[in-house]
Amino acid sequence: MNKSLLMIGLAVLLSACGEKTEKVAEAPAEAPKAAEQATAPAQQAAALAVDKAVLAEEAKAAVQALGSTLKGELEAAMKAGGPVEAMGICHTKAPEIAKAVSTEKGLQVSRVSLKNRNPDMGVANEWQTKVLNDFETKKAAGEDPATLVHAEVVGSEFRFMKAIPTAAVCLNCHGTDLSPAVTAKLSELYPNDKAVGYKEGDLRGAFVVVKNLVQ
C-alpha cells in the first residue's frame, strides 16, 4: 500500500516537472515572433519612404522635361511672332508635349490652375485644388513659390505637384495689361478664359504628375 502511494506521488511530481519544463521551452520560440511584429511596421514605413523619394525624383524629371520643352517652343514662337504666336503654341503644342512626356516617362503629366484658360484642360480636381490653396498659403507666409512641391501616396496612386510661378514673360498673355492683339486672340481661342490678371511672382498653377502603382 505504501509502495503504491509512493509510486503515484512520484508520477504526479514528474508530471508537474514536465509541464514546467515544456512551458519554459516555449517562451523563447514566441519572442522572435513578437520582435518581428514590432519591427514590421517600421520596415514597411522605411520601404514606403524610399519608394516615395524615388517616385518624387521621377516626377521632378518628368516636370523638367515638360517645362523645358514647352519653354523652348514658346521662346521660339515669341521670337518668330510675339505673344500671339506663342498663344498658338500653348493651344496646339502644349497638350501634345504633355502627352509625349507622359508616354515616355510612364506617368500622367499635366498642368492645372485655379484660373484655367482651357475649359477642357487644366481644371484642378478636389485634391489638386487643396494643394494649390496650400501653396498659396505657404507663399503668403513668405515661402519661395519656385520651391513649393507636394508628394503623397494615396491608396495605389502616387501624386506630385510643383508650383508654377508667373514669370515676367508670362505677363504678355496672363497679365493685367494685355495688347489688343492678345486680347483678340484670347477671345478667339478661349472665350471663357480665366487665366489673366496675374502679377510677376503670382502662382499661376502647378505641374501635376500622377502614377498608378498597381501595374
Backbone hydrogen bonds, N-H to C=O, Kabsch-Sander energy under -0.5 kcal/mol:
donor,donor_aa,acceptor,acceptor_aa,energy
5,L,1,M,-2.2
6,L,2,N,-2.1
7,M,3,K,-2.0
8,I,4,S,-2.2
9,G,5,L,-2.2
10,L,6,L,-2.2
11,A,7,M,-2.0
12,V,8,I,-2.3
13,L,9,G,-2.3
14,L,10,L,-2.6
15,S,11,A,-2.2
16,A,12,V,-2.3
17,C,13,L,-2.2
18,G,14,L,-2.2
19,E,15,S,-1.7
20,K,16,A,-1.8
21,T,17,C,-2.3
22,E,18,G,-2.0
23,K,19,E,-2.0
24,V,20,K,-2.0
25,A,21,T,-1.8
26,E,22,E,-1.4
27,A,23,K,-1.1
29,A,25,A,-0.5
30,E,26,E,-1.0
30,E,27,A,-0.8
31,A,27,A,-1.0
33,K,29,A,-0.6
34,A,30,E,-2.0
35,A,31,A,-2.2
36,E,32,P,-2.5
37,Q,33,K,-2.1
38,A,34,A,-1.7
39,T,35,A,-2.1
40,A,36,E,-1.8
43,Q,39,T,-2.4
44,Q,40,A,-2.6
45,A,41,P,-2.5
46,A,42,A,-2.2
47,A,43,Q,-2.4
48,L,44,Q,-2.5
49,A,45,A,-2.2
50,V,46,A,-2.1
51,D,47,A,-2.4
52,K,48,L,-2.7
53,A,49,A,-2.1
54,V,50,V,-2.3
55,L,51,D,-2.8
56,A,52,K,-2.3
57,E,53,A,-1.8
58,E,54,V,-2.0
59,A,55,L,-2.5
60,K,56,A,-2.5
61,A,57,E,-2.0
62,A,58,E,-2.0
63,V,59,A,-2.6
64,Q,60,K,-2.5
65,A,61,A,-2.1
66,L,62,A,-2.4
67,G,63,V,-3.1
68,S,64,Q,-2.6
69,T,65,A,-1.8
70,L,66,L,-2.4
71,K,67,G,-2.3
72,G,68,S,-2.1
73,E,69,T,-1.9
74,L,70,L,-2.4
75,E,71,K,-2.7
76,A,72,G,-2.0
77,A,73,E,-2.0
78,M,74,L,-2.7
79,K,75,E,-1.9
80,A,76,A,-1.8
81,G,77,A,-3.0
82,G,77,A,-0.6
82,G,78,M,-1.6
85,E,81,G,-0.7
86,A,82,G,-1.9
87,M,83,P,-2.3
88,G,84,V,-1.3
89,I,85,E,-1.3
90,C,86,A,-2.2
91,H,87,M,-2.2
92,T,88,G,-2.1
93,K,89,I,-1.9
94,A,89,I,-1.7
96,E,92,T,-0.7
97,I,93,K,-2.9
98,A,94,A,-2.4
99,K,95,P,-2.1
100,A,96,E,-2.3
101,V,97,I,-2.6
102,S,98,A,-2.1
103,T,99,K,-2.1
104,E,100,A,-2.4
105,K,101,V,-2.6
106,G,102,S,-1.4
107,L,102,S,-1.6
108,Q,210,V,-2.6
109,V,107,L,-0.8
110,S,208,V,-2.3
112,V,206,A,-2.5
113,S,122,G,-2.1
121,M,118,N,-1.1
124,A,113,S,-1.1
124,A,122,G,-0.6
129,T,125,N,-2.6
130,K,126,E,-1.9
131,V,127,W,-1.9
132,L,128,Q,-2.6
133,N,129,T,-2.4
134,D,130,K,-1.8
135,F,131,V,-2.6
136,E,132,L,-2.1
137,T,133,N,-2.0
138,K,134,D,-2.3
139,K,135,F,-2.6
140,A,136,E,-2.4
141,A,137,T,-1.2
142,G,139,K,-1.7
143,E,138,K,-2.4
147,T,144,D,-1.8
148,L,145,P,-1.3
149,V,147,T,-0.6
150,H,161,M,-2.4
152,E,159,R,-2.2
154,V,152,E,-0.5
154,V,157,E,-3.0
155,G,153,V,-0.6
157,E,154,V,-1.9
158,F,211,K,-2.9
159,R,152,E,-3.1
160,F,209,V,-2.2
161,M,150,H,-2.5
162,K,207,F,-1.9
163,A,148,L,-2.4
164,I,205,G,-2.7
166,T,202,D,-2.5
167,A,165,P,-0.7
170,C,167,A,-0.7
171,L,167,A,-0.6
171,L,168,A,-1.2
172,N,169,V,-1.2
173,C,170,C,-1.4
174,H,170,C,-1.9
175,G,171,L,-1.6
178,L,176,T,-0.6
183,T,179,S,-2.6
184,A,180,P,-2.3
185,K,181,A,-2.1
186,L,182,V,-2.6
187,S,183,T,-2.0
188,E,184,A,-1.6
189,L,185,K,-2.8
190,Y,186,L,-3.0
193,D,190,Y,-1.8
194,K,116,N,-1.3
196,V,194,K,-1.5
197,G,175,G,-2.3
198,Y,174,H,-2.6
201,G,166,T,-2.9
202,D,199,K,-2.3
204,R,164,I,-2.7
204,R,202,D,-0.7
205,G,164,I,-0.7
206,A,112,V,-2.4
207,F,162,K,-2.8
208,V,110,S,-3.0
209,V,160,F,-2.7
210,V,108,Q,-1.9
211,K,158,F,-2.1
213,L,156,S,-3.5
213,L,211,K,-0.6
214,V,156,S,-0.5
215,Q,213,L,-0.8
